[in-house]
Amino acid sequence: METLERWARRLTWLLPVWGAVTIPATLTQQPDPDTDFAAYADYVTTTRFLVGHLVGSIGGTVLGILGIVGLAVILARTRVARAALAAATVAIVGSGLLLPVFGVAAFAQPAIGNAAQAGLAGAQQIDSDVYGPMTIAVGVSAAFVFTVGLAWLGIAVARSGHFPRWSGWLLSLAGPFIGLGFLVELAQPIGGLFLLVGGLGIAWLGPRAGNRQPSTPFQPARTE
């Protein structure tokens, strides 16, 4: 079982990597297609937009899921095992629901932007159809579930006695800043910074924290 814990600790290093790729991918926001569709078309056809979604959004989310799995494995032997596993499940579900929304942005939006730049009539209507009520409902629901899950997981980390408390609080703050940050400009890169620093505390300082529980054969601990 020691091999499982070593594997899990290596996976937690993906948490700060997730934060690192989130920051540049969310530094800028796209123009509103309803008020300035031409600027919107120019923005979504840039290489930066595509790379940001492929690496920062899609790739980052996949890395984040793996990091959350590793963290859940470690927390499964602490006093917050039950809460941590439930929180990790919610965070992973939210992350999974976000992936199709990111896929639409990465591939559909550039195609619509190219069509608009080529003078195709109805490009703006196509964009409105793509981002209709169903897409918006899935995206908002996914963001909410992700936010709750990551914030809850951060609280579990802070209460576990296995990691520095501040790393858990930063992970918890990263949840709403990243998940709901599209509502406030620059909130998401700040959330990425919280995730980067908190993730480093978990991956690097966690095993060296003075309040770490003694190493024992891997088994679920008594839950609160």
C-alpha positions, -999 to +999 in steps of 0.1 A: +000+000+000+030+023+004+033+023-034-003+035-036+005+064-013+037+073-032+017+073-064-010+095-049+015+120-036+030+123-071-004+130-084-009+159-060+019+177-079-006+181-107-026+205-085-001+233-087+004+226-124-033+229-128-031+263-112-001+273-133-019+266-166-051+282-154-035+316-148-025+326-183-055+309-199-079+332-179-060+365-179-082+380-207-120+377-213-137+375-246-158+405-258-195+403-255-209+388-288-242+406-283-226+441-282-195+437-304-196+406-325-167+417-347-144+420-318-156+387-305-149+370-338-114+385-339-107+373-303-120+337-307-099+331-338-066+339-321-040+312-314-040+323-278-077+316-274-073+281-289-042+272-269-057+287-237-087+264-240-068+233-251-040+236-225-055+258-197-091+247-197-093+211-211-058+200-202-058+218-169-091+202-159-078+167-168-047+173-147-069+187-119-091+155-119-060+134-115-046+156-087-079+155-069-078+116-071-044+116-056-054+140-028-085+119-021-064+087-018-042+104+008-071+119+027-088+085+028-065+076+057-071+107+078-098+118+102-117+136+074-119+106+051-156+106+046-159+143+039-129+143+017-141+114-005-175+130-009-160+164-017-136+149-042-165+131-059-184+163-062-154+182-075-147+155-101-183+154-113-182+192-117-150+190-136-163+164-159-194+185-167-172+214-175-152+195-202-179+195-229-184+232-223-147+238-228-148+217-259-175+238-274-155+269-267-123+255-281-137+242-314-170+258-321-162+294-313-132+296-336-152+281-365-180+306-359-154+334-357-138+323-390-173+322-406-180+357-395-147+370-407-154+354-441-187+373-443-210+344-437-245+357-430-260+343-398-228+336-380-239+355-350-272+336-349-253+303-350-232+315-320-265+323-302-278+288-310-246+271-298-248+290-265-285+284-261-304+277-229-292+240-227-255+249-230-258+277-205-277+255-181-250+228-183-222+253-179-237+271-149-246+238-132-211+224-138-195+256-125-216+255-093-210+218-087-172+223-093-171+252-069-189+234-041-167+203-046-133+221-046-143+244-018-154+214+003-123+195-005-101+224+006-119+225+039-112+188+043-075+194+036-074+222+062-091+200+089-072+168+080-041+174+102-020+160+074-013+192+054-006+229+063-040+244+071-034+274+049-030+251+018-065+238+024-080+273+028-063+284-004-076+253-023-111+261-009-109+297-021-098+286-055-131+268-060-154+299-062-127+321-078-122+296-107-157+281-109-177+313-107-149+337-117-164+342-152-188+366-134-160+389-122-130+400-144-096+387-132-112+364-106-102+333-124-064+340-126-065+349-089-082+316-083-054+299-104-029+316-081-046+303-050-046+268-066-009+271-075+002+282-040-022+259-022-013+230-044+024+235-037+017+235+000-001+202-004+024+185-027+056+198-013+051+208+023+024+183+031+047+153+036+070+175+057+044+192+078+050+189+115+015+179+122+015+150+098+001+118+112+026+090+117+030+067+087+009+035+090-001+008+066-026+023+042-061+019+056-091+042+060-090+061+093-118+066+117-141+094+103-156+122+123 
